[in-house]
Amino acid sequence: MEIFPLLIEIEQNDSFLSLYNRIKSETFGFLKNAQSGASYLSLSKSFKVILNYITASYSDFDEKSSDVKWLHSGHHDSQHHLRLEVYDFDEKTDLKLDFDINNSVIPKAKQAETIGHFLKLF
């Protein structure tokens, strides 16, 4: 997986929609020039927060519908403070969020509060 920086400023009067549209525009502008193999290990290790947005759909097999489930390993890279996995495999339900929080950065007792704060912002 390639990891590249994307810097977005949150402005005081931003709504979620205006922020989303700015992120979308910046991302598309960046990705049209991105090349596979351009990132390197020291670059990916320099990031403390990672967002994975995963979309995939799976067709029926032998006339049986597929049921895809995310199997969370419970492990993350130790240099990352937070990894957020966002996914919807069947493209029919709501997005699902999995937070990987580094226990040495945010103690377990504070992790539910951290997730709650994120959901309020979202």
Salt bridges, closest charged atoms under 4 A:
ASP14 OD2 - ARG22 NH2 2.47
ASP67 OD2 - LYS69 NZ 3.13
ASP77 OD2 - HIS80 ND1 3.54
ASP77 OD2 - ARG83 NH1 3.22
GLU85 OE2 - ARG83 NE 3.69
ASP100 OD1 - HIS72 NE2 2.41
GLU113 OE1 - LYS110 NZ 3.45
